[in-house]
Amino acid sequence: MNPPTAAATADAYDAIAVVYAQLARPDLDTVALDRAVLAAFAEVARTTGPVAELGCGPGPVTAHLRDLGLDVFGVDLSPAMIALAREAYPDLRFEVGSMDALDLADASLGGIVSWYSVIHAAPPDLPAYLAEFRRVLAPGGHLLLAFFESEGEPVTPFDHKVITAYRWPVDHLAELARAAGFVEVGRMLREPGDGERFRRGHLLMRG
Ligand SMILES: C[S@@+](CC[C@H](N)C(=O)[O-])C[C@H]1O[C@@H](n2cnc3c(N)ncnc32)[C@H](O)[C@@H]1O
């Protein structure tokens, strides 16, 4: 499996955007541990300034973070996803953009959520994504990463329904984040639920 390019990832998400938008919200509504992680992030990020959900898709996680009291906006590579997010949540700001080249000033964010959005990045490119997250995050701000965990294997590609994605060992991802200048606050692993294939990983890091 070749790593997907950014253009191929955007095209693939554009093509599936409407169906994806219909499925995304029920997922968040039914998984208590996912909501617990987002609630913990909201608690530490509530007083630190604007939060960006990077790779926000059609926006349900952005809206959930807003409902938790955060000043939040969304960024996504896929114009179709951003159009759907704007339609569904007209009170929120959504912008087309790429996580590895953000149109944001240094230290301008108080928090970042990447909820299954770095999963398609080619593994050698991940340090550049994390460096960009560190650049735009103010000192003391928090980063929450959600991803597919590799369950004892090294970084492993898999046939994600939209386009090739990667499962990461939680220790490896935490090490890359540390190398980019983050300090680990905590981690949460949960086993796959009904209809899910892989263990889920969550890392909370501080800039
Ligand atoms: C699995 S979806 C997750 C969407 C959303 N976070 C959610 O959980 O509902 C991954 C999203 O990341 C976006 N994405 C992938 N690579 C990106 C990049 N380099 N910059 C911005 N968004 C990206 C895709 O377009 C897609 O909408």
PDBQT file of the ligand as one rigid body, heavy atoms in Angstrom, charges set to zero:
ROOT
HETATM    1  C1  LIG A 301     -11.288  10.071   9.632  1.00  0.00    +0.000 C 
HETATM    2  S1  LIG A 301     -11.716  11.718   9.188  1.00  0.00    +0.000 S 
HETATM    3  C2  LIG A 301     -12.026  12.441  10.791  1.00  0.00    +0.000 C 
HETATM    4  C3  LIG A 301     -12.919  13.655  10.729  1.00  0.00    +0.000 C 
HETATM    5  C4  LIG A 301     -13.314  14.260  12.081  1.00  0.00    +0.000 C 
HETATM    6  N1  LIG A 301     -12.146  14.572  12.892  1.00  0.00    +0.000 N 
HETATM    7  C5  LIG A 301     -14.266  13.328  12.820  1.00  0.00    +0.000 C 
HETATM    8  O1  LIG A 301     -13.806  12.539  13.653  1.00  0.00    +0.000 OA
HETATM    9  O2  LIG A 301     -15.473  13.364  12.527  1.00  0.00    +0.000 OA
HETATM   10  C6  LIG A 301     -10.162  12.430   8.736  1.00  0.00    +0.000 C 
HETATM   11  C7  LIG A 301     -10.282  13.861   8.248  1.00  0.00    +0.000 C 
HETATM   12  O3  LIG A 301      -8.955  14.412   8.194  1.00  0.00    +0.000 OA
HETATM   13  C8  LIG A 301      -8.869  15.200   7.044  1.00  0.00    +0.000 C 
HETATM   14  N2  LIG A 301      -7.452  15.333   6.673  1.00  0.00    +0.000 N 
HETATM   15  C9  LIG A 301      -6.594  14.379   6.264  1.00  0.00    +0.000 A 
HETATM   16  N3  LIG A 301      -5.382  14.894   6.036  1.00  0.00    +0.000 NA
HETATM   17  C10 LIG A 301      -5.462  16.215   6.320  1.00  0.00    +0.000 A 
HETATM   18  C11 LIG A 301      -4.531  17.310   6.272  1.00  0.00    +0.000 A 
HETATM   19  N4  LIG A 301      -3.276  17.135   5.879  1.00  0.00    +0.000 N 
HETATM   20  N5  LIG A 301      -4.965  18.529   6.650  1.00  0.00    +0.000 NA
HETATM   21  C12 LIG A 301      -6.250  18.733   7.036  1.00  0.00    +0.000 A 
HETATM   22  N6  LIG A 301      -7.183  17.738   7.084  1.00  0.00    +0.000 NA
HETATM   23  C13 LIG A 301      -6.792  16.501   6.730  1.00  0.00    +0.000 A 
HETATM   24  C14 LIG A 301      -9.704  14.478   5.995  1.00  0.00    +0.000 C 
HETATM   25  O4  LIG A 301     -10.095  15.322   4.920  1.00  0.00    +0.000 OA
HETATM   26  C15 LIG A 301     -10.864  13.995   6.857  1.00  0.00    +0.000 C 
HETATM   27  O5  LIG A 301     -11.937  14.907   6.855  1.00  0.00    +0.000 OA
ENDROOT
TORSDOF 0
